[in-house]
């Protein structure tokens, strides 16, 4: 999977579950996006921030669009040594 957009149940346990449903199937360089980030559901933002910290070594880039309340998290691509 190259892209997954999540806008589901806003309970922290569902946010975590939805993240892993997408993250575990993303190809390197793939992107997961969450709606309602940094808006009126602080538990959503807090939970996503915790997931980012937990997986920071596997994250290549983060883009936040505050106008539409979406965060894009890009999974690290293949590393060539």
C-alpha positions in Angstrom: 0.0 0.0 0.0 1.3 3.4 -0.9 -1.3 5.7 0.8 -3.8 5.4 3.6 -6.2 8.1 4.8 -7.6 7.7 8.3 -10.7 9.5 9.5 -12.5 7.0 11.7 -13.4 6.6 15.4 -11.6 9.3 17.4 -11.0 7.2 20.5 -7.2 6.8 21.2 -7.4 3.0 21.0 -9.0 3.2 17.6 -6.5 5.8 16.4 -3.7 3.4 17.4 -5.4 0.4 15.8 -6.0 2.3 12.6 -2.4 3.5 12.5 -1.1 -0.1 12.6 -3.7 -1.4 10.1 -2.2 1.1 7.6 1.4 1.4 8.8 2.1 -2.4 8.7 1.0 -2.5 5.1 2.8 0.6 3.8 5.6 0.2 1.4 8.8 2.1 2.1 8.1 5.7 1.1 4.4 5.2 1.6 2.2 7.7 3.5 -0.4 7.5 6.2 -2.6 10.6 6.7 -4.9 11.4 9.7 -7.7 13.9 9.7 -8.6 16.0 12.8 -4.9 16.4 13.8 -4.3 19.6 15.8 -8.0 20.6 15.8 -10.8 20.1 18.3 -10.0 16.5 19.3 -6.9 16.8 21.5 -6.7 13.1 22.3 -6.4 12.4 18.6 -3.4 14.8 18.3 -1.9 13.4 21.5 -2.2 9.8 20.4 -0.7 10.5 16.9 2.2 12.4 18.5 2.9 9.4 20.7 2.9 7.1 17.7 5.3 9.5 15.9 7.7 9.4 18.8 7.5 5.6 19.0 8.2 5.2 15.3 10.4 8.2 14.7 13.3 6.0 13.4 10.9 4.7 10.7 9.6 8.1 9.7 11.2 10.0 6.8 9.0 13.2 6.8 6.0 14.7 8.4 3.8 17.4 6.8 1.0 19.1 8.7 -1.8 21.0 6.9 -3.5 23.1 9.7 -6.1 24.5 7.3 -7.7 21.1 6.7 -6.4 19.5 10.0 -4.5 16.7 8.3 -1.1 15.2 9.1 0.9 13.2 6.5 3.5 10.8 7.8 5.9 9.3 5.3 7.5 6.0 6.1 11.2 5.8 5.5 12.3 4.7 2.1 14.8 2.0 1.3 18.3 2.8 2.5 21.2 2.1 0.2 24.5 1.5 2.0 
